[in-house]
Amino acid sequence: MTADLNAFIAADPADVARQQENLPPGPLHGLVVAVKDIIDALPYATTGGVLGWSRRPEADAEVVARLRAAGAVIAGKTHTNQFAYGIDGENPALGPARNPHDPTLLTGGSSSGSAAAVGAGLVDAALGTDTSGSLRVPAAWCGVWAIRPTTGSIPSAGVLPLAPSFDVVGPLARDLDTLAAVWQVIAADAAPLAPRAPDGLRVRVLEEGVTGCTPEVTAAVEAFIAALAGAGAQVERDTASTYLARAQAQHGGVQLPEASRSLRGILGDRLDVLAPDIRDRVLAGEQHTDAEYAAALEGVTALRGEVVAALGETDLLLVPCAPMGPVPPSTPAVDVDGGPRTVREALLSRSVLFSQVGCPVLAWPLLGPGGAPVAGVQLAGAPGADRRLLEQALGLARAI
C-alpha cells in the first residue's frame, strides 16, 4: 500500500494471504481487486468514508461475492467522498485521496481510492459506484479505464444507496481487457466478447461538451476524435443539441431529495457525522416538495427519451469526462465554459447526462507524456448495450 495516496481505508494483508491460498478456479483467478467503502466486503466494516458511523455486514455484497466466485482476491476497502456524495475525492474527515501520477493533485470522486489504487498499480482492478460521474471522473483523472453499466443491470444488494434513480456499481481497471473481464463477472455475462472492427462505426460528438474545456483537454479530445476517424469511424459533430445543459439544470431536482432520503435512512438524526457541505445538501434536499421531485423526474424521463432516440441513429455518443484535468485539493474555482466555475459544478457538467439516461458509458483515459492523465472521453451506448459497447471499444483499442 502507498500510504501517501490515501487510497485504502482498510486492508488486511493476512486476509489477502488466506484468500490467495484458497482461490477457486475462474475467469478472474488471482486478480487483485479493491472495493469502494460503500460496498460490503468481509471482513471489513462498511463506513461510507465517515468517522463516527459504520456497519458490520454479515455477508459480501452480491457483486463482491461474484468476484470471489470467479477467483478474484479482495484487497481491502478504498477511500470515498462521504457516502459517495461528492465528485472531487475530498473527504474532510479522512483527507483527500491523492493522484497516483502527482500526489499534489486530486483523484476525482467519489470512487477516489479505487481509481488511485488502480492507477498506482496497487491492485489490478477495483469496484466503484457512479451516481453522477463517480466512476468516470476519477478514471479520467487517474488515467485508468472504467465503465458505468446500464442502470439496474448490476446487483445493488449490500451497497449503500445515494440516489437510486441514478446509482450503479461498476469496475475500474488498469487496461480495457481487464475491465471487460471484471464487467462480465459482475454482470453475469459469460459469453466471450468479440471485438468489433471500427470501420463504419457511427460516433456523434456532442459539441457542447467539447466547447469550453481547457486547452489541454480540448487538444487531447480532438486528437482522439481524429484517431477515430483515421480508424474508419464515421464521426459526426452535433452542434445543435443542448442535452448536457438541460441535464445539469435538472439533476439536483432528483438527486438532492433522493440522497436526503437515503442518508436519513442510514443516519437518522446523526447528521453531525457529515461534512458541512454534505449536511447542507441533505437539508436542502428535504426542502424539495413531492411536486417538484415529480416534475424533475418528468424532465429526466423526457430527456432520456430524446437521447435514446439519438442513440438509435448512431452507435456512440462522445463527450469529455471532465472539462479540465486534475486540480489540487481545495481548489475554489476553475476557468471553464467561459468563466469561473466551482470544481463540483465543472465536473458534473459533462457527466450527469448519461446518469439520467441510464445508458452504459465507457471512460477512456487520454494520457500525455510519461503516461500522465490529461483527459478522458466518455463513449456512451444505448441502454442495455453494455456488451456491444465493450466489443466496440475493444475493436477501437486495437485500431488506434
Disulfide bonds with the S-S distance in Angstrom:
none
